[in-house]
Amino acid sequence: MISVLAVLLTACGGLTKDNPSPAGNGGASTAGFTARTIAGSSITLPGERPSVLLFFSVECGGCGPTANALAQARAQDPKAADFGVIDVAAYETSKDIEGFLKDYDATALAYASDPDGTLTARYGVTQLSTVVIVDPDGKVVFRGVEPNAEKIRAELDKVTG
């Protein structure tokens, strides 16, 4: 399992942009997890629609603009996919995460914490600010580091047709 420390230490290296094959899981994962919204509702990711996931830490400099890019991509077509952010730093609280989302105009995104690295390992994430798109079958179909909103939408359009 990838530790939070390992993720934070590899923030400047690791996965190559646009590499959809996560290490260790063959690109598929069908087990969902629960994320919540600032408004208090819950959602299961991945679900019946594609899911767009950002792995981040509140303290990561590039993660805020990437969260904003996710929010922009979601705003273009909110029903195309489920969008969520996954905090990998065990010490960051829900209040920290909600403040981060507010700071980057990303309050429409669901959020979850990954304090033990389970989700980080499941999706083969080795670098902060990694965006993963998962199809409804649980297969990772895109991975990129700090993609902009246009890139996220273009990759999501490949899944939604």
ZADO-1210 file (C-alpha; in nm, 4 decimals, padded with zeros to 6 digits):
<atoms>
<atom x="00.0000" y="00.0000" z="00.0000" code="MET" pos="1"/>
<atom x="00.1229" y="00.3500" z="-00.0810" code="ILE" pos="2"/>
<atom x="00.1662" y="00.5616" z="00.2304" code="SER" pos="3"/>
<atom x="00.0664" y="00.9256" z="00.2485" code="VAL" pos="4"/>
<atom x="00.4321" y="01.0105" z="00.3029" code="LEU" pos="5"/>
<atom x="00.5268" y="00.8284" z="-00.0182" code="ALA" pos="6"/>
<atom x="00.2609" y="01.0213" z="-00.2097" code="VAL" pos="7"/>
<atom x="00.3791" y="01.3525" z="-00.0704" code="LEU" pos="8"/>
<atom x="00.7456" y="01.2709" z="-00.1381" code="LEU" pos="9"/>
<atom x="00.6748" y="01.1759" z="-00.4996" code="THR" pos="10"/>
<atom x="00.4696" y="01.4875" z="-00.5752" code="ALA" pos="11"/>
<atom x="00.7275" y="01.5999" z="-00.8304" code="CYS" pos="12"/>
<atom x="00.7683" y="01.2647" z="-01.0043" code="GLY" pos="13"/>
<atom x="00.5873" y="00.9397" z="-01.0643" code="GLY" pos="14"/>
<atom x="00.3221" y="00.8765" z="-01.3219" code="LEU" pos="15"/>
<atom x="00.3507" y="01.0098" z="-01.6701" code="THR" pos="16"/>
<atom x="00.0757" y="01.2372" z="-01.7948" code="LYS" pos="17"/>
<atom x="-00.2047" y="01.0611" z="-01.9789" code="ASP" pos="18"/>
<atom x="-00.1052" y="00.7093" z="-01.8673" code="ASN" pos="19"/>
<atom x="-00.4336" y="00.5254" z="-01.8083" code="PRO" pos="20"/>
<atom x="-00.2842" y="00.2084" z="-01.6612" code="SER" pos="21"/>
<atom x="-00.2592" y="00.2239" z="-01.2845" code="PRO" pos="22"/>
<atom x="00.0089" y="00.0090" z="-01.1277" code="ALA" pos="23"/>
<atom x="-00.1027" y="-00.3062" z="-00.9633" code="GLY" pos="24"/>
<atom x="-00.4694" y="-00.3317" z="-01.0573" code="ASN" pos="25"/>
<atom x="-00.4788" y="-00.3862" z="-01.4327" code="GLY" pos="26"/>
<atom x="-00.6899" y="-00.0760" z="-01.4808" code="GLY" pos="27"/>
<atom x="-01.0051" y="-00.2089" z="-01.3138" code="ALA" pos="28"/>
<atom x="-01.1697" y="-00.1668" z="-00.9804" code="SER" pos="29"/>
<atom x="-01.5365" y="-00.2256" z="-00.9174" code="THR" pos="30"/>
<atom x="-01.5565" y="-00.1485" z="-00.5446" code="ALA" pos="31"/>
<atom x="-01.7189" y="00.1865" z="-00.4761" code="GLY" pos="32"/>
<atom x="-01.6627" y="00.4271" z="-00.1893" code="PHE" pos="33"/>
<atom x="-01.8793" y="00.6976" z="-00.0383" code="THR" pos="34"/>
<atom x="-01.8048" y="01.0650" z="-00.0887" code="ALA" pos="35"/>
<atom x="-02.0015" y="01.3561" z="00.0515" code="ARG" pos="36"/>
<atom x="-02.0805" y="01.7056" z="-00.0613" code="THR" pos="37"/>
<atom x="-02.0585" y="02.0320" z="00.1290" code="ILE" pos="38"/>
<atom x="-02.4390" y="02.0397" z="00.1108" code="ALA" pos="39"/>
<atom x="-02.4468" y="01.7171" z="00.3130" code="GLY" pos="40"/>
<atom x="-02.5523" y="01.4594" z="00.0548" code="SER" pos="41"/>
<atom x="-02.3627" y="01.1373" z="-00.0208" code="SER" pos="42"/>
<atom x="-02.2633" y="00.9715" z="-00.3453" code="ILE" pos="43"/>
<atom x="-02.1003" y="00.6408" z="-00.4325" code="THR" pos="44"/>
<atom x="-01.7952" y="00.6663" z="-00.6591" code="LEU" pos="45"/>
<atom x="-01.7577" y="00.5096" z="-00.9046" code="PRO" pos="46"/>
<atom x="-02.1271" y="00.4717" z="-00.9680" code="GLY" pos="47"/>
<atom x="-02.3622" y="00.4272" z="-01.2603" code="GLU" pos="48"/>
<atom x="-02.1975" y="00.7121" z="-01.4519" code="ARG" pos="49"/>
<atom x="-01.8299" y="00.7697" z="-01.5203" code="PRO" pos="50"/>
<atom x="-01.6391" y="00.9176" z="-01.2273" code="SER" pos="51"/>
<atom x="-01.3744" y="01.1880" z="-01.2423" code="VAL" pos="52"/>
<atom x="-01.1478" y="01.1723" z="-00.9369" code="LEU" pos="53"/>
<atom x="-00.8736" y="01.4084" z="-00.8199" code="LEU" pos="54"/>
<atom x="-00.6203" y="01.2843" z="-00.5642" code="PHE" pos="55"/>
<atom x="-00.4983" y="01.5828" z="-00.3641" code="PHE" pos="56"/>
<atom x="-00.3819" y="01.7380" z="-00.0394" code="SER" pos="57"/>
<atom x="-00.4898" y="02.0773" z="00.0896" code="VAL" pos="58"/>
<atom x="-00.1203" y="02.1703" z="00.1119" code="GLU" pos="59"/>
<atom x="-00.0426" y="02.0818" z="-00.2529" code="CYS" pos="60"/>
<atom x="00.0228" y="02.3913" z="-00.4644" code="GLY" pos="61"/>
<atom x="-00.0941" y="02.2442" z="-00.7954" code="GLY" pos="62"/>
<atom x="-00.3980" y="02.0690" z="-00.6504" code="CYS" pos="63"/>
<atom x="-00.6120" y="02.3827" z="-00.6086" code="GLY" pos="64"/>
<atom x="-00.6049" y="02.4827" z="-00.9751" code="PRO" pos="65"/>
<atom x="-00.6716" y="02.1188" z="-01.0695" code="THR" pos="66"/>
<atom x="-00.9732" y="02.1068" z="-00.8368" code="ALA" pos="67"/>
<atom x="-01.0962" y="02.4235" z="-01.0069" code="ASN" pos="68"/>
<atom x="-01.0468" y="02.2570" z="-01.3482" code="ALA" pos="69"/>
<atom x="-01.2631" y="01.9644" z="-01.2296" code="LEU" pos="70"/>
<atom x="-01.5304" y="02.2094" z="-01.1167" code="ALA" pos="71"/>
<atom x="-01.5186" y="02.3846" z="-01.4550" code="GLN" pos="72"/>
<atom x="-01.5459" y="02.0526" z="-01.6401" code="ALA" pos="73"/>
<atom x="-01.8409" y="01.9524" z="-01.4200" code="ARG" pos="74"/>
<atom x="-02.0150" y="02.2866" z="-01.4802" code="ALA" pos="75"/>
<atom x="-02.0139" y="02.2238" z="-01.8570" code="GLN" pos="76"/>
<atom x="-02.2332" y="01.9131" z="-01.8136" code="ASP" pos="77"/>
<atom x="-02.3053" y="01.8160" z="-01.4508" code="PRO" pos="78"/>
<atom x="-02.4981" y="01.5023" z="-01.5497" code="LYS" pos="79"/>
<atom x="-02.2240" y="01.3522" z="-01.7692" code="ALA" pos="80"/>
<atom x="-02.0272" y="01.2123" z="-01.4763" code="ALA" pos="81"/>
<atom x="-01.9795" y="01.2144" z="-01.1028" code="ASP" pos="82"/>
<atom x="-01.6929" y="01.4367" z="-00.9878" code="PHE" pos="83"/>
<atom x="-01.5019" y="01.3931" z="-00.6641" code="GLY" pos="84"/>
<atom x="-01.1804" y="01.4796" z="-00.4864" code="VAL" pos="85"/>
<atom x="-00.9919" y="01.2409" z="-00.2605" code="ILE" pos="86"/>
<atom x="-00.7710" y="01.3864" z="00.0125" code="ASP" pos="87"/>
<atom x="-00.4671" y="01.1667" z="00.0740" code="VAL" pos="88"/>
<atom x="-00.3350" y="01.3427" z="00.3869" code="ALA" pos="89"/>
<atom x="-00.4626" y="01.1625" z="00.6973" code="ALA" pos="90"/>
<atom x="-00.4272" y="01.4708" z="00.9186" code="TYR" pos="91"/>
<atom x="-00.6506" y="01.6972" z="00.7057" code="GLU" pos="92"/>
<atom x="-01.0052" y="01.7345" z="00.8376" code="THR" pos="93"/>
<atom x="-01.3401" y="01.7731" z="00.6638" code="SER" pos="94"/>
<atom x="-01.3260" y="02.1409" z="00.7588" code="LYS" pos="95"/>
<atom x="-00.9849" y="02.1700" z="00.5875" code="ASP" pos="96"/>
<atom x="-01.1176" y="01.9999" z="00.2738" code="ILE" pos="97"/>
<atom x="-01.4320" y="02.2138" z="00.2595" code="GLU" pos="98"/>
<atom x="-01.2219" y="02.5295" z="00.2996" code="GLY" pos="99"/>
<atom x="-00.9966" y="02.4125" z="00.0165" code="PHE" pos="100"/>
<atom x="-01.2983" y="02.3511" z="-00.2105" code="LEU" pos="101"/>
<atom x="-01.4389" y="02.6956" z="-00.1285" code="LYS" pos="102"/>
<atom x="-01.1024" y="02.8629" z="-00.1957" code="ASP" pos="103"/>
<atom x="-01.0879" y="02.7086" z="-00.5447" code="TYR" pos="104"/>
<atom x="-01.4548" y="02.7514" z="-00.6427" code="ASP" pos="105"/>
<atom x="-01.5015" y="02.3759" z="-00.6378" code="ALA" pos="106"/>
<atom x="-01.7826" y="02.3369" z="-00.3841" code="THR" pos="107"/>
<atom x="-01.9937" y="02.1322" z="-00.6261" code="ALA" pos="108"/>
<atom x="-01.7423" y="01.8455" z="-00.6059" code="LEU" pos="109"/>
<atom x="-01.7981" y="01.5543" z="-00.3687" code="ALA" pos="110"/>
<atom x="-01.5096" y="01.4697" z="-00.1380" code="TYR" pos="111"/>
<atom x="-01.3648" y="01.1769" z="00.0516" code="ALA" pos="112"/>
<atom x="-01.0587" y="01.1128" z="00.2640" code="SER" pos="113"/>
<atom x="-00.8108" y="00.8317" z="00.2109" code="ASP" pos="114"/>
<atom x="-00.6266" y="00.8229" z="00.5443" code="PRO" pos="115"/>
<atom x="-00.4881" y="00.4701" z="00.5041" code="ASP" pos="116"/>
<atom x="-00.4032" y="00.4898" z="00.1321" code="GLY" pos="117"/>
<atom x="-00.6600" y="00.2315" z="00.0203" code="THR" pos="118"/>
<atom x="-00.7974" y="00.4410" z="-00.2667" code="LEU" pos="119"/>
<atom x="-00.4545" y="00.5740" z="-00.3581" code="THR" pos="120"/>
<atom x="-00.3312" y="00.2159" z="-00.3961" code="ALA" pos="121"/>
<atom x="-00.6485" y="00.0961" z="-00.5703" code="ARG" pos="122"/>
<atom x="-00.6056" y="00.3530" z="-00.8455" code="TYR" pos="123"/>
<atom x="-00.2254" y="00.3325" z="-00.8573" code="GLY" pos="124"/>
<atom x="-00.1778" y="00.6993" z="-00.7756" code="VAL" pos="125"/>
<atom x="00.1806" y="00.7999" z="-00.7010" code="THR" pos="126"/>
<atom x="00.1591" y="01.1746" z="-00.7529" code="GLN" pos="127"/>
<atom x="-00.0552" y="01.4499" z="-00.6062" code="LEU" pos="128"/>
<atom x="-00.2874" y="01.6373" z="-00.8421" code="SER" pos="129"/>
<atom x="-00.3559" y="01.3203" z="-01.0417" code="THR" pos="130"/>
<atom x="-00.6954" y="01.3019" z="-01.2121" code="VAL" pos="131"/>
<atom x="-00.8383" y="00.9582" z="-01.2859" code="VAL" pos="132"/>
<atom x="-01.1477" y="00.8930" z="-01.4976" code="ILE" pos="133"/>
<atom x="-01.3219" y="00.5646" z="-01.4208" code="VAL" pos="134"/>
<atom x="-01.5933" y="00.4211" z="-01.6468" code="ASP" pos="135"/>
<atom x="-01.9155" y="00.2774" z="-01.4990" code="PRO" pos="136"/>
<atom x="-01.7592" y="-00.0716" z="-01.5015" code="ASP" pos="137"/>
<atom x="-01.4797" y="00.0520" z="-01.2737" code="GLY" pos="138"/>
<atom x="-01.2075" y="00.0565" z="-01.5384" code="LYS" pos="139"/>
<atom x="-00.9600" y="00.3457" z="-01.5357" code="VAL" pos="140"/>
<atom x="-00.9810" y="00.5011" z="-01.8823" code="VAL" pos="141"/>
<atom x="-00.7727" y="00.8143" z="-01.8253" code="PHE" pos="142"/>
<atom x="-00.5081" y="00.9379" z="-01.5888" code="ARG" pos="143"/>
<atom x="-00.3302" y="01.2718" z="-01.6013" code="GLY" pos="144"/>
<atom x="-00.1423" y="01.5075" z="-01.3752" code="VAL" pos="145"/>
<atom x="-00.2878" y="01.8580" z="-01.3510" code="GLU" pos="146"/>
<atom x="-00.5049" y="01.8401" z="-01.6639" code="PRO" pos="147"/>
<atom x="-00.7028" y="02.1508" z="-01.7494" code="ASN" pos="148"/>
<atom x="-01.0826" y="02.1566" z="-01.7835" code="ALA" pos="149"/>
<atom x="-01.0690" y="02.1133" z="-02.1611" code="GLU" pos="150"/>
<atom x="-00.8538" y="01.8010" z="-02.1341" code="LYS" pos="151"/>
<atom x="-01.0819" y="01.6541" z="-01.8674" code="ILE" pos="152"/>
<atom x="-01.3907" y="01.7189" z="-02.0836" code="ARG" pos="153"/>
<atom x="-01.2233" y="01.5752" z="-02.3951" code="ALA" pos="154"/>
<atom x="-01.1296" y="01.2557" z="-02.2111" code="GLU" pos="155"/>
<atom x="-01.4710" y="01.2313" z="-02.0483" code="LEU" pos="156"/>
<atom x="-01.6372" y="01.2748" z="-02.3890" code="ASP" pos="157"/>
<atom x="-01.4507" y="00.9634" z="-02.5073" code="LYS" pos="158"/>
<atom x="-01.6285" y="00.7638" z="-02.2344" code="VAL" pos="159"/>
<atom x="-01.9728" y="00.9203" z="-02.2648" code="THR" pos="160"/>
<atom x="-01.9727" y="00.9314" z="-02.6442" code="GLY" pos="161"/>
</atoms>
